[in-house]
């Protein structure tokens, strides 16, 4: 990023960032902030898992890429479903949906962060937008950190072929 920014100023970078994907927090986010570069956080719902609507591998259609995604298969699915259940409990305690809590958490990471959740239905769009009204205080953020600390998501973000290019 430093080399690219030296050639031409970069305004924002798009990176996966969610309660499930936090590897950019250690090195990349501090560098972006040092350079004044914003973060466009894609997949803030962990490819839909953090919405709480996925409860079984059978929830995916035949052509859904998540059927073979490391985080959505085998033992990883069960472990990640447990994390989502803990997020669901925190969300219920605040009177919001798991999606709203997950998006609010991304928003709470800084004024230089803009999440871009994908959605296919108007109702989900409205639900996601309501995350703007969710206020997370220090106690909320500490509780979220306790149940979803960095590295807790089971399985890689992508299959081996694509992981070779992540953060390369």
DSSP file (Angstrom, degrees, kcal/mol; ACC not computed):
  #  RESIDUE AA STRUCTURE BP1 BP2  ACC     N-H-->O    O-->H-N    N-H-->O    O-->H-N    TCO  KAPPA ALPHA  PHI   PSI    X-CA   Y-CA   Z-CA
    1    1 A X     >        0   0    0      0, 0.0     4,-2.9     0, 0.0     5,-0.2   0.000 360.0 360.0 360.0 -38.2    0.0    0.0    0.0
    2    2 A X  H  >  +     0   0    0      2,-0.2     4,-1.9     1,-0.2     5,-0.1   0.916 360.0  47.9 -61.9 -41.8    2.9    2.4    0.8
    3    3 A X  H  > S+     0   0    0      2,-0.2     4,-1.4     1,-0.2    -1,-0.2   0.934 114.2  46.1 -64.5 -45.1    4.3    1.8   -2.7
    4    4 A X  H  > S+     0   0    0      1,-0.2     4,-2.3     2,-0.2     3,-0.4   0.921 112.6  50.1 -63.3 -43.5    1.0    2.4   -4.4
    5    5 A X  H  < S+     0   0    0     -4,-2.9    -1,-0.2     1,-0.2    -2,-0.2   0.822 106.6  55.9 -66.0 -31.6    0.2    5.5   -2.3
    6    6 A X  H  < S+     0   0    0     -4,-1.9    -1,-0.2    -5,-0.2    -2,-0.2   0.827 109.7  46.3 -69.4 -31.5    3.7    6.9   -3.2
    7    7 A X  H  < S-     0   0    0     -4,-1.4     2,-0.3    -3,-0.4    -2,-0.2   0.915 137.2  -7.6 -75.5 -45.1    2.9    6.6   -6.9
    8    8 A X  S  < S-     0   0    0     -4,-2.3    -1,-0.3    -5,-0.1    -2,-0.1  -0.952  84.9 -98.9-153.2 131.5   -0.6    8.1   -6.6
    9    9 A X        -     0   0    0     -2,-0.3     2,-0.5    -3,-0.2    -4,-0.1  -0.239  35.5-146.3 -54.8 133.0   -2.5    9.0   -3.5
   10   10 A X        -     0   0    0      1,-0.1     3,-0.1    25,-0.1    -1,-0.1  -0.886  12.7-169.1-103.6 130.1   -5.1    6.3   -2.6
   11   11 A X        -     0   0    0     -2,-0.5    27,-2.9     1,-0.3     2,-0.3   0.854  68.6  -4.9 -85.8 -38.9   -8.3    7.5   -1.1
   12   12 A X  E     -a   38   0A   0     25,-0.3     2,-0.4    27,-0.0    -1,-0.3  -0.995  55.2-148.5-155.5 153.2   -9.7    4.1    0.0
   13   13 A X  E     -a   39   0A   0     25,-2.3    27,-3.0    -2,-0.3     2,-0.6  -0.958  18.5-133.4-123.9 146.3   -9.0    0.4   -0.1
   14   14 A X  E     +a   40   0A   0     -2,-0.4     2,-0.3    25,-0.2    27,-0.2  -0.888  36.7 159.3-104.8 121.8  -11.6   -2.4   -0.2
   15   15 A X  E     -a   41   0A   0     25,-2.0    27,-2.1    -2,-0.6     2,-0.4  -0.965  46.3-101.7-140.0 151.2  -10.9   -5.3    2.2
   16   16 A X  E     +a   42   0A   0     -2,-0.3     2,-0.3    25,-0.2     8,-0.3  -0.630  49.6 164.9 -73.0 127.0  -12.8   -8.0    3.8
   17   17 A X        +     0   0    0     25,-1.7     2,-0.3    -2,-0.4     5,-0.2  -0.924  11.1 119.5-150.0 120.6  -13.5   -7.0    7.4
   18   18 A X  S    S-     0   0    0      3,-1.7     3,-0.2    -2,-0.3    27,-0.1  -0.922  77.5 -78.6-159.8 179.8  -16.0   -8.6    9.8
   19   19 A X  S    S+     0   0    0     25,-0.5   134,-0.2    -2,-0.3   133,-0.2   0.732 134.2  45.9 -61.6 -20.7  -16.2  -10.3   13.1
   20   20 A X  S    S+     0   0    0      1,-0.2     2,-0.5    24,-0.1    -1,-0.2   0.717 114.7  45.7 -92.2 -25.3  -15.0  -13.4   11.1
   21   21 A X        +     0   0    0     -3,-0.2    -3,-1.7    22,-0.1    -1,-0.2  -0.872  59.8 139.7-127.3  96.9  -12.2  -11.7    9.1
   22   22 A X    >   +     0   0    0     -2,-0.5     3,-1.8    -5,-0.2     4,-0.3   0.232  30.6 112.5-123.6  12.1  -10.0   -9.6   11.2
   23   23 A X  G >  S+     0   0    0      1,-0.3     3,-0.6     2,-0.2     4,-0.5   0.720  71.7  64.5 -64.2 -21.0   -6.5  -10.3    9.9
   24   24 A X  G 3 >S+     0   0    0     -8,-0.3     5,-2.7     1,-0.2     6,-0.3   0.615  83.5  79.6 -76.6 -10.5   -6.1   -6.7    8.5
   25   25 A X  G < 5S+     0   0    0     -3,-1.8     5,-0.4     3,-0.2    -1,-0.2   0.818  86.6  54.7 -68.9 -31.1   -6.3   -5.2   12.0
   26   26 A X  T < 5S-     0   0    0     -3,-0.6    -1,-0.2    -4,-0.3    -2,-0.1   0.944 130.8  -6.9 -71.7 -49.1   -2.7   -5.9   13.0
   27   27 A X  T  >5S+     0   0    0     -4,-0.5     4,-1.7     3,-0.1     5,-0.1   0.776 127.3  53.4-117.4 -44.0   -0.7   -4.3   10.2
   28   28 A X  H  >5S+     0   0    0     -5,-0.3     4,-2.9    -4,-0.2     5,-0.2   0.943 106.1  50.1 -68.9 -48.9   -2.9   -3.0    7.3
   29   29 A X  H  ><S+     0   0    0     -5,-2.7     4,-2.6     1,-0.2     5,-0.2   0.921 111.0  49.1 -59.9 -45.6   -5.4   -0.8    9.2
   30   30 A X  H  > S+     0   0    0     -5,-0.4     4,-2.2    -6,-0.3    -1,-0.2   0.903 113.0  48.7 -59.9 -38.0   -2.6    1.1   11.1
   31   31 A X  H  X S+     0   0    0     -4,-1.7     4,-2.0     2,-0.2    -2,-0.2   0.931 111.2  49.4 -65.6 -45.2   -0.8    1.6    7.8
   32   32 A X  H  X>S+     0   0    0     -4,-2.9     5,-3.2     1,-0.2     4,-0.7   0.915 112.5  47.9 -60.0 -42.6   -4.0    2.8    6.1
   33   33 A X  H ><5S+     0   0    0     -4,-2.6     3,-0.6    -5,-0.2    -1,-0.2   0.885 108.5  53.9 -67.6 -37.7   -4.7    5.2    8.9
   34   34 A X  H 3<5S+     0   0    0     -4,-2.2    -1,-0.2     1,-0.2    -2,-0.2   0.882 114.1  42.6 -61.0 -37.3   -1.1    6.5    8.9
   35   35 A X  H 3<5S-     0   0    0     -4,-2.0    -1,-0.2    -5,-0.1    -2,-0.2   0.486 115.4-114.7 -89.0  -3.7   -1.5    7.3    5.2
   36   36 A X  T <<5 +     0   0    0     -4,-0.7     2,-0.5    -3,-0.6    -3,-0.2   0.815  64.2 149.2  75.1  31.1   -5.0    8.7    5.5
   37   37 A X      < -     0   0    0     -5,-3.2   -25,-0.3    -6,-0.2    -1,-0.2  -0.855  39.1-135.9-102.7 128.5   -6.6    6.0    3.5
   38   38 A X  E     -a   12   0A   0    -27,-2.9   -25,-2.3    -2,-0.5     2,-0.5  -0.310  13.3-125.9 -77.7 165.0  -10.2    4.9    4.2
   39   39 A X  E     -ab  13 113A   0     73,-3.3    75,-2.8   -27,-0.2     2,-0.7  -0.962  10.8-162.4-117.0 124.2  -11.4    1.3    4.5
   40   40 A X  E     -ab  14 114A   0    -27,-3.0   -25,-2.0    -2,-0.5     2,-0.8  -0.927  22.0-151.2-100.9 108.0  -14.4    0.0    2.5
   41   41 A X  E     -ab  15 115A   0     73,-1.8    75,-2.8    -2,-0.7     3,-0.4  -0.711  11.9-166.0 -90.6 107.4  -15.2   -3.2    4.4
   42   42 A X  E     +ab  16 116A   0    -27,-2.1   -25,-1.7    -2,-0.8    75,-0.2  -0.598  67.6  21.0 -90.4 157.6  -16.7   -5.8    2.2
   43   43 A X    >   +     0   0    0     73,-0.8     3,-1.9    -2,-0.2    -1,-0.2   0.892  65.4 165.3  55.7  47.7  -18.5   -8.9    3.6
   44   44 A X  T 3  S+     0   0    0     -3,-0.4   -25,-0.5     1,-0.3    62,-0.1   0.638  74.5  57.8 -67.7 -10.0  -19.2   -7.4    7.0
   45   45 A X  T 3 >S-     0   0    0    -27,-0.1     5,-2.3   -26,-0.1     6,-0.5   0.121 119.1-109.2-103.2  20.0  -21.7  -10.2    7.5
   46   46 A X  T X 5S-     0   0    0     -3,-1.9     3,-1.6     1,-0.3    -2,-0.1   0.925  79.5 -47.7  56.3  48.2  -19.1  -12.9    7.0
   47   47 A X  T 3 5S-     0   0    0      1,-0.3    -1,-0.3     2,-0.1    -3,-0.1   0.815 112.1 -52.7  59.8  32.2  -20.5  -14.0    3.7
   48   48 A X  T > >S+     0   0    0     -3,-0.3     3,-1.4    51,-0.0     5,-0.5   0.194 116.7 109.6  94.5 -15.7  -24.0  -14.0    5.3
   49   49 A X  G X 5S+     0   0    0     -3,-1.6     3,-1.6     1,-0.3     5,-0.3   0.899  74.8  55.9 -61.2 -40.7  -23.1  -16.3    8.2
   50   50 A X  G 3 <S+     0   0    0     -5,-2.3    -1,-0.3     1,-0.3    52,-0.2   0.513  88.0  78.3 -74.0  -3.3  -23.3  -13.4   10.7
   51   51 A X  G < 5S-     0   0    0     -3,-1.4    48,-0.5    -6,-0.5    47,-0.3   0.748  98.4-132.3 -71.7 -21.8  -26.9  -12.7    9.7
   52   52 A X  T < 5S+     0   0    0     -3,-1.6    -2,-0.1    -4,-0.4    -3,-0.1   0.451  81.8 105.5  83.2   0.7  -28.0  -15.7   11.7
   53   53 A X      < +     0   0    0     -5,-0.5     2,-0.7     1,-0.0    -4,-0.1   0.635  58.1  80.3 -88.6 -14.7  -30.1  -16.9    8.8
   54   54 A X        +     0   0    0     -6,-0.4    -2,-0.1    -5,-0.3     3,-0.1  -0.836  44.5 150.9 -95.7 117.0  -27.7  -19.7    7.8
   55   55 A X        +     0   0    0     -2,-0.7     2,-0.3     1,-0.3    -1,-0.2   0.465  62.6  26.7-123.1  -7.0  -28.3  -22.7   10.1
   56   56 A X  S >  S-     0   0    0      1,-0.1     3,-2.2    25,-0.0    -1,-0.3  -0.991  72.9-118.6-154.6 148.1  -27.3  -25.7    8.0
   57   57 A X  G >  S+     0   0    0     -2,-0.3     3,-1.2     1,-0.3    -1,-0.1   0.744 113.3  69.3 -59.4 -19.9  -25.1  -26.4    5.0
   58   58 A X  G 3  S+     0   0    0      1,-0.2    -1,-0.3    -3,-0.0     9,-0.0   0.555  77.6  79.8 -75.7  -6.9  -28.3  -27.3    3.2
   59   59 A X  G <  S+     0   0    0     -3,-2.2     2,-0.3     2,-0.1    -1,-0.2   0.629  78.5  88.0 -72.5 -12.5  -29.4  -23.7    3.3
   60   60 A X  S <  S-     0   0    0     -3,-1.2     2,-0.0    -4,-0.2    -6,-0.0  -0.692  80.2-123.1 -91.8 138.7  -27.1  -23.1    0.2
   61   61 A X    >   -     0   0    0     -2,-0.3     3,-1.7     1,-0.1     6,-0.2  -0.255  33.6-100.0 -69.0 165.4  -28.4  -23.6   -3.3
   62   62 A X  T 3  S+     0   0    0      1,-0.3    -1,-0.1     5,-0.0    -2,-0.0   0.813 123.9  43.8 -57.6 -32.6  -26.6  -26.0   -5.6
   63   63 A X  T 3  S+     0   0    0      4,-0.0     2,-0.5     3,-0.0    -1,-0.3   0.292  83.3 119.9 -98.9  10.1  -24.8  -23.1   -7.3
   64   64 A X    X   -     0   0    0     -3,-1.7     3,-1.9     1,-0.2     4,-0.3  -0.648  58.4-146.5 -80.0 122.2  -23.8  -21.3   -4.2
   65   65 A X  G >  S+     0   0    0     -2,-0.5     3,-1.4     1,-0.3     4,-0.2   0.740  92.6  73.2 -61.6 -22.8  -20.0  -21.0   -3.9
   66   66 A X  G >  S+     0   0    0      1,-0.3     3,-0.9     2,-0.2    -1,-0.3   0.690  75.5  79.9 -68.0 -15.9  -20.3  -21.2   -0.1
   67   67 A X  G <  S+     0   0    0     -3,-1.9    -1,-0.3     1,-0.3    -2,-0.2   0.827 107.6  28.9 -57.9 -30.5  -21.1  -24.9   -0.4
   68   68 A X  G <  S+     0   0    0     -3,-1.4    -1,-0.3    -4,-0.3     2,-0.2   0.269  92.8 122.3-112.6   9.1  -17.4  -25.5   -0.8
   69   69 A X    X   -     0   0    0     -3,-0.9     3,-1.8    -4,-0.2     4,-0.2  -0.544  67.8-127.0 -75.3 134.8  -16.1  -22.6    1.2
   70   70 A X  G >  S+     0   0    0      1,-0.3     3,-0.8    -2,-0.2     6,-0.2   0.813 107.5  51.2 -54.4 -34.5  -13.8  -23.6    4.1
   71   71 A X  G 3  S+     0   0    0     85,-0.5    -1,-0.3     1,-0.2     9,-0.2   0.635 111.0  49.1 -79.0 -11.6  -15.8  -21.7    6.7
   72   72 A X  G <  S+     0   0    0     -3,-1.8     2,-0.3    -6,-0.2    -1,-0.2   0.175  99.0  79.5-112.9  16.6  -19.1  -23.3    5.6
   73   73 A X  S X> S-     0   0    0     -3,-0.8     4,-1.2    -4,-0.2     3,-0.9  -0.921  89.3 -31.3-128.9 151.8  -18.1  -26.9    5.6
   74   74 A X  H >> S-     0   0    0     -2,-0.3     4,-1.3     1,-0.2     3,-0.6  -0.032 120.6  -8.1  53.0-140.1  -17.7  -29.8    8.0
   75   75 A X  H 3> S+     0   0    0      1,-0.2     4,-2.4     2,-0.2    -1,-0.2   0.815 131.5  63.3 -61.3 -32.7  -16.5  -29.1   11.5
   76   76 A X  H <> S+     0   0    0     -3,-0.9     4,-2.8     1,-0.2    78,-0.3   0.900  99.4  54.3 -59.7 -40.2  -15.8  -25.4   10.6
   77   77 A X  H <X S+     0   0    0     -4,-1.2     4,-2.4    -3,-0.6    -1,-0.2   0.946 109.6  46.5 -59.1 -48.4  -19.5  -24.9    9.9
   78   78 A X  H  X S+     0   0    0     -4,-1.3     4,-1.5     1,-0.2    -1,-0.2   0.907 113.9  47.6 -62.1 -43.6  -20.5  -26.2   13.4
   79   79 A X  H  X S+     0   0    0     -4,-2.4     4,-1.5     1,-0.2    -1,-0.2   0.907 114.1  46.6 -65.1 -41.9  -17.8  -24.1   15.2
   80   80 A X  H  X S+     0   0    0     -4,-2.8     4,-2.4     1,-0.2    -2,-0.2   0.846 106.9  57.6 -70.8 -33.0  -18.8  -21.0   13.3
   81   81 A X  H  X S+     0   0    0     -4,-2.4     4,-2.1    -5,-0.3    -1,-0.2   0.872 103.8  54.2 -62.8 -35.8  -22.4  -21.6   13.9
   82   82 A X  H  X S+     0   0    0     -4,-1.5     4,-1.7     2,-0.2    -1,-0.2   0.906 107.7  49.6 -63.9 -41.8  -21.6  -21.6   17.6
   83   83 A X  H  X S+     0   0    0     -4,-1.5     4,-2.1     1,-0.2    -2,-0.2   0.919 109.5  51.7 -61.1 -43.3  -19.9  -18.2   17.2
   84   84 A X  H  X S+     0   0    0     -4,-2.4     4,-2.9     1,-0.2    -1,-0.2   0.878 105.5  55.6 -63.1 -37.3  -23.0  -16.9   15.4
   85   85 A X  H  X S+     0   0    0     -4,-2.1     4,-2.0     1,-0.2    -1,-0.2   0.892 107.3  49.4 -62.7 -38.2  -25.2  -18.1   18.2
   86   86 A X  H  X S+     0   0    0     -4,-1.7     4,-2.0     2,-0.2    -1,-0.2   0.881 111.2  49.0 -67.8 -37.2  -23.1  -16.0   20.7
   87   87 A X  H  X S+     0   0    0     -4,-2.1     4,-2.7     2,-0.2    -2,-0.2   0.908 108.9  53.9 -65.0 -41.4  -23.5  -13.0   18.4
   88   88 A X  H  X S+     0   0    0     -4,-2.9     4,-2.7     1,-0.2    -2,-0.2   0.903 107.6  50.6 -58.8 -42.2  -27.2  -13.7   18.2
   89   89 A X  H  X S+     0   0    0     -4,-2.0     4,-1.9     2,-0.2    -1,-0.2   0.915 111.3  47.1 -64.4 -43.3  -27.4  -13.6   22.0
   90   90 A X  H  X S+     0   0    0     -4,-2.0     4,-0.9     2,-0.2    -2,-0.2   0.915 112.8  50.1 -62.9 -42.1  -25.5  -10.3   22.3
   91   91 A X  H >X>S+     0   0    0     -4,-2.7     5,-2.5     1,-0.2     3,-0.9   0.924 108.3  51.7 -62.8 -44.8  -27.8   -8.8   19.6
   92   92 A X  H ><5S+     0   0    0     -4,-2.7     3,-0.9     1,-0.3    -1,-0.2   0.883 104.3  58.1 -60.2 -37.8  -30.9  -10.0   21.3
   93   93 A X  H 3<5S+     0   0    0     -4,-1.9    -1,-0.3     1,-0.3    -2,-0.2   0.767 111.2  41.9 -63.4 -25.3  -29.6   -8.3   24.5
   94   94 A X  H <<5S-     0   0    0     -4,-0.9    -1,-0.3    -3,-0.9    -2,-0.2   0.460 115.6-115.1 -97.9  -4.2  -29.5   -5.0   22.6
   95   95 A X  T <<5S+     0   0    0     -3,-0.9     2,-0.2    -4,-0.7    -3,-0.2   0.811  79.5 110.0  74.8  29.6  -32.8   -5.6   20.9
   96   96 A X  S   <S-     0   0    0     -5,-2.5    -1,-0.3    -6,-0.1    -2,-0.2  -0.780  71.2 -97.8-127.6 172.9  -31.2   -5.7   17.4
   97   97 A X     >  -     0   0    0     -2,-0.2     4,-2.3    30,-0.1     5,-0.2  -0.496  34.4-111.2 -86.1 161.0  -30.6   -8.4   14.8
   98   98 A X  H  > S+     0   0    0    -47,-0.3     4,-2.6     1,-0.2     5,-0.2   0.893 120.0  54.5 -57.4 -38.5  -27.3  -10.3   14.4
   99   99 A X  H  > S+     0   0    0    -48,-0.5     4,-2.6     1,-0.2     5,-0.3   0.934 107.9  48.4 -60.0 -46.3  -26.8   -8.5   11.1
  100  100 A X  H  > S+     0   0    0      1,-0.2     4,-2.6     2,-0.2    -1,-0.2   0.899 112.1  48.6 -63.3 -40.7  -27.3   -5.1   12.7
  101  101 A X  H  X S+     0   0    0     -4,-2.3     4,-2.2     2,-0.2    -1,-0.2   0.927 112.0  48.9 -64.4 -44.0  -24.8   -5.9   15.5
  102  102 A X  H  X S+     0   0    0     -4,-2.6     4,-1.7   -52,-0.2    -2,-0.2   0.905 115.0  43.8 -63.6 -42.2  -22.2   -7.2   13.1
  103  103 A X  H  X S+     0   0    0     -4,-2.6     4,-2.6     2,-0.2    -1,-0.2   0.908 111.8  53.4 -69.9 -41.0  -22.5   -4.1   10.8
  104  104 A X  H  X S+     0   0    0     -4,-2.6     4,-2.0    -5,-0.3    -2,-0.2   0.878 106.2  54.5 -60.8 -36.7  -22.5   -1.8   13.9
  105  105 A X  H  < S+     0   0    0     -4,-2.2     4,-0.4     2,-0.2    -1,-0.2   0.929 108.6  47.5 -62.3 -44.5  -19.3   -3.4   15.1
  106  106 A X  H >< S+     0   0    0     -4,-1.7     3,-1.6     1,-0.2    -2,-0.2   0.935 111.8  50.6 -61.6 -45.1  -17.6   -2.7   11.7
  107  107 A X  H >< S+     0   0    0     -4,-2.6     3,-1.3     1,-0.3    -1,-0.2   0.852 103.9  59.8 -60.3 -34.2  -18.9    0.9   11.8
  108  108 A X  T 3< S+     0   0    0     -4,-2.0    -1,-0.3     1,-0.3    -2,-0.2   0.572  84.0  81.5 -72.2  -8.0  -17.5    1.2   15.4
  109  109 A X  T <  S-     0   0    0     -3,-1.6    -1,-0.3    -4,-0.4     2,-0.2   0.624 111.7 -52.6 -75.4 -11.2  -14.0    0.5   14.1
  110  110 A X    X   -     0   0    0     -3,-1.3     3,-1.5    -4,-0.2    -1,-0.3  -0.666  44.4 -96.2 151.9 156.9  -13.6    4.1   13.0
  111  111 A X  T 3  S+     0   0    0      1,-0.3    -1,-0.1    -2,-0.2    -3,-0.1   0.624 118.3  64.3 -69.1 -12.2  -15.0    7.0   11.1
  112  112 A X  T 3  S+     0   0    0     -3,-0.1   -73,-3.3   -75,-0.1     2,-0.5   0.250  87.6  89.5 -93.5  12.0  -12.7    6.0    8.2
  113  113 A X  E <   -b   39   0A   0     -3,-1.5     2,-0.5    -6,-0.2   -73,-0.2  -0.939  49.4-178.9-116.9 129.5  -14.5    2.6    7.8
  114  114 A X  E     -b   40   0A   0    -75,-2.8   -73,-1.8    -2,-0.5     2,-0.2  -0.958  16.7-148.8-126.6 111.6  -17.5    2.1    5.5
  115  115 A X  E     -b   41   0A   0     -2,-0.5     2,-0.3   -75,-0.2   -73,-0.2  -0.533   5.9-163.1 -78.3 146.2  -19.1   -1.4    5.4
  116  116 A X  E     -b   42   0A   0    -75,-2.8   -73,-0.8    -2,-0.2     2,-0.2  -0.704  10.4-171.3-128.2  81.7  -20.7   -2.6    2.2
  117  117 A X        -     0   0    0     -2,-0.3     2,-0.2   -75,-0.2   -75,-0.1  -0.493  20.9-128.2 -71.8 139.0  -23.0   -5.5    3.0
  118  118 A X        +     0   0    0     -2,-0.2     2,-0.3     2,-0.0    -1,-0.1  -0.592  32.5 177.3 -81.5 149.9  -24.4   -7.4    0.0
  119  119 A X        -     0   0    0     -2,-0.2     3,-0.1     1,-0.1     0, 0.0  -0.993  29.8-169.4-154.0 148.8  -28.1   -7.9   -0.1
  120  120 A X  S    S+     0   0    0     -2,-0.3     2,-0.4     1,-0.1    -1,-0.1   0.487  74.3  58.3-113.6  -8.7  -30.6   -9.4   -2.4
  121  121 A X  S  > S-     0   0    0      1,-0.1     4,-1.9     0, 0.0     3,-0.3  -0.958  73.3-132.0-130.3 143.9  -33.8   -8.3   -0.7
  122  122 A X  H  > S+     0   0    0     -2,-0.4     4,-2.6     1,-0.2     5,-0.2   0.879 108.2  57.4 -58.2 -40.4  -35.2   -4.9    0.2
  123  123 A X  H  > S+     0   0    0      1,-0.2     4,-2.2     2,-0.2    -1,-0.2   0.884 106.9  48.0 -59.9 -39.6  -36.1   -6.0    3.7
  124  124 A X  H  > S+     0   0    0     -3,-0.3     4,-2.9     2,-0.2    -1,-0.2   0.878 109.3  53.9 -68.4 -37.3  -32.4   -7.0    4.3
  125  125 A X  H  X S+     0   0    0     -4,-1.9     4,-2.6     2,-0.2    -2,-0.2   0.938 110.4  46.2 -60.5 -46.6  -31.3   -3.7    3.0
  126  126 A X  H  X S+     0   0    0     -4,-2.6     4,-1.6     2,-0.2    -2,-0.2   0.897 112.5  50.5 -64.1 -40.1  -33.6   -1.9    5.4
  127  127 A X  H  < S+     0   0    0     -4,-2.2     4,-0.4    -5,-0.2    -2,-0.2   0.929 111.5  48.4 -61.6 -45.3  -32.4   -4.1    8.3
  128  128 A X  H >< S+     0   0    0     -4,-2.9     3,-1.5     1,-0.2     4,-0.3   0.902 108.7  53.2 -63.1 -41.8  -28.7   -3.4    7.4
  129  129 A X  H >< S+     0   0    0     -4,-2.6     3,-1.9     1,-0.3    -1,-0.2   0.836  97.9  65.4 -63.3 -32.0  -29.4    0.4    7.2
  130  130 A X  G >< S+     0   0    0     -4,-1.6     3,-1.7     1,-0.3     4,-0.3   0.685  82.2  78.5 -65.1 -16.1  -30.9    0.3   10.7
  131  131 A X  G X  S+     0   0    0     -3,-1.5     3,-1.2    -4,-0.4    -1,-0.3   0.759  78.7  71.4 -62.1 -22.8  -27.4   -0.7   11.9
  132  132 A X  G <  S+     0   0    0     -3,-1.9    -1,-0.3    -4,-0.3    -2,-0.2   0.759  96.5  51.1 -62.8 -23.6  -26.5    3.0   11.6
  133  133 A X  G <  S+     0   0    0     -3,-1.7     2,-0.5    -4,-0.2    -1,-0.2   0.533  85.5 104.1 -91.2  -8.0  -28.8    3.6   14.6
  134  134 A X    <   -     0   0    0     -3,-1.2     2,-0.6    -4,-0.3    -3,-0.0  -0.641  58.3-156.4 -80.9 122.6  -27.1    0.9   16.8
  135  135 A X        -     0   0    0     -2,-0.5     2,-0.6   -27,-0.0    -2,-0.1  -0.871   5.3-165.0-102.0 126.4  -24.8    2.4   19.4
  136  136 A X        -     0   0    0     -2,-0.6     2,-0.1   -32,-0.2    -2,-0.0  -0.940   7.5-166.9-112.9 115.6  -22.1    0.3   20.8
  137  137 A X     >  -     0   0    0     -2,-0.6     4,-2.6     1,-0.1     5,-0.2  -0.295  43.2 -86.7 -88.4 178.9  -20.4    1.5   23.9
  138  138 A X  H  > S+     0   0    0      1,-0.2     4,-2.2     2,-0.2     5,-0.2   0.867 128.9  51.8 -56.0 -39.1  -17.2    0.2   25.4
  139  139 A X  H  > S+     0   0    0      2,-0.2     4,-2.2     1,-0.2    -1,-0.2   0.901 110.3  48.9 -66.0 -39.7  -19.0   -2.5   27.4
  140  140 A X  H  > S+     0   0    0      2,-0.2     4,-2.5     1,-0.2    -2,-0.2   0.938 112.1  47.9 -62.8 -47.1  -20.7   -3.7   24.2
  141  141 A X  H  X S+     0   0    0     -4,-2.6     4,-2.5     1,-0.2    -2,-0.2   0.874 111.3  50.8 -64.0 -37.0  -17.5   -3.8   22.2
  142  142 A X  H  X S+     0   0    0     -4,-2.2     4,-2.0    -5,-0.2    -1,-0.2   0.897 110.5  49.3 -66.6 -39.7  -15.7   -5.7   25.1
  143  143 A X  H  X S+     0   0    0     -4,-2.2     4,-1.6     2,-0.2    -2,-0.2   0.896 112.0  48.1 -66.2 -39.9  -18.6   -8.2   25.1
  144  144 A X  H  X S+     0   0    0     -4,-2.5     4,-2.3     1,-0.2    -2,-0.2   0.927 111.3  50.5 -65.1 -44.5  -18.3   -8.7   21.3
  145  145 A X  H  < S+     0   0    0     -4,-2.5    -2,-0.2     1,-0.2    -1,-0.2   0.874 106.7  56.2 -60.5 -37.4  -14.6   -9.0   21.6
  146  146 A X  H  < S+     0   0    0     -4,-2.0     3,-0.4     1,-0.2    -1,-0.2   0.886 115.7  34.9 -64.2 -38.9  -15.0  -11.7   24.3
  147  147 A X  H  < S+     0   0    0     -4,-1.6    -1,-0.2     1,-0.2    -2,-0.2   0.707 131.4  29.6 -91.6 -19.3  -17.2  -13.9   22.1
  148  148 A X  S  < S+     0   0    0     -4,-2.3    -1,-0.2    -5,-0.2    -2,-0.2  -0.370  77.2 168.3-135.5  58.9  -15.5  -13.2   18.7
  149  149 A X    >   -     0   0    0     -3,-0.4     3,-1.9     1,-0.2     4,-0.2  -0.244  52.7 -70.3 -67.1 162.1  -11.8  -12.4   19.3
  150  150 A X  T 3  S+     0   0    0      1,-0.3    -1,-0.2     2,-0.1  -130,-0.1  -0.192 121.9  20.4 -49.8 138.7   -9.5  -12.3   16.4
  151  151 A X  T 3  S+     0   0    0   -131,-0.1    -1,-0.3    -3,-0.1    -2,-0.1   0.483  86.8 116.1  81.7   3.2   -8.8  -15.7   14.9
  152  152 A X    <   +     0   0    0     -3,-1.9    -2,-0.1  -133,-0.2     2,-0.1   0.790  45.9  97.9 -77.2 -26.7  -11.9  -17.4   16.3
  153  153 A X  S    S-     0   0    0     -4,-0.2     2,-0.4  -133,-0.2   -77,-0.1  -0.415  76.1-129.4 -64.4 133.2  -13.6  -18.1   13.0
  154  154 A X        +     0   0    0    -78,-0.3   -74,-0.1   -83,-0.1    -1,-0.1  -0.704  68.1  19.9 -87.7 131.9  -12.9  -21.7   12.0
  155  155 A X  S    S-     0   0    0     -2,-0.4   -84,-0.1   -83,-0.1   -86,-0.0   0.053  93.0 -67.2  94.7 155.4  -11.5  -22.2    8.5
  156  156 A X        -     0   0    0      2,-0.1   -85,-0.5     1,-0.1     4,-0.0  -0.285  40.5-115.8 -73.3 161.9   -9.8  -20.0    6.0
  157  157 A X  S    S+     0   0    0    -87,-0.1     2,-0.3   -86,-0.1   -86,-0.1   0.834  97.0   5.7 -65.3 -33.5  -11.5  -17.1    4.2
  158  158 A X  S    S-     0   0    0      1,-0.1    -2,-0.1   -89,-0.1   -89,-0.0  -0.838  94.1 -78.2-139.6 173.4  -11.1  -18.8    0.9
  159  159 A X    >>  -     0   0    0     -2,-0.3     4,-2.4     1,-0.1     3,-0.5  -0.248  57.9 -92.3 -68.6 168.9   -9.9  -22.2   -0.5
  160  160 A X  H 3> S+     0   0    0      1,-0.2     4,-1.3     2,-0.2    -1,-0.1   0.842 123.1  56.0 -56.0 -39.4   -6.1  -22.8   -0.8
  161  161 A X  H 34 S+     0   0    0      1,-0.2    -1,-0.2     2,-0.2     4,-0.2   0.905 115.2  37.2 -63.0 -41.4   -5.8  -21.5   -4.4
  162  162 A X  H X4 S+     0   0    0     -3,-0.5     3,-1.6     1,-0.2     4,-0.5   0.810 107.8  64.1 -80.9 -30.6   -7.4  -18.1   -3.5
  163  163 A X  H >< S+     0   0    0     -4,-2.4     3,-1.0     1,-0.3    -1,-0.2   0.799  89.6  69.5 -63.6 -26.4   -5.7  -17.8   -0.1
  164  164 A X  T 3< S+     0   0    0     -4,-1.3    -1,-0.3     1,-0.2    -2,-0.2   0.764 103.3  44.0 -61.6 -23.5   -2.4  -17.7   -1.9
  165  165 A X  T X  S+     0   0    0     -3,-1.6     3,-1.3    -4,-0.2     2,-0.3   0.509  85.5 112.1-100.1  -6.5   -3.3  -14.3   -3.2
  166  166 A X  T <  S-     0   0    0     -3,-1.0    -3,-0.0    -4,-0.5    -8,-0.0  -0.526  98.0  -9.5 -73.6 129.9   -4.8  -12.8    0.0
  167  167 A X  T 3         0   0    0     -2,-0.3    -1,-0.3     1,-0.1    -2,-0.1   0.734 360.0 360.0  56.2  25.8   -2.7  -10.0    1.4
  168  168 A X    <         0   0    0     -3,-1.3    -1,-0.1     0, 0.0    -2,-0.1   0.458 360.0 360.0 -86.5 360.0    0.1  -10.9   -1.1
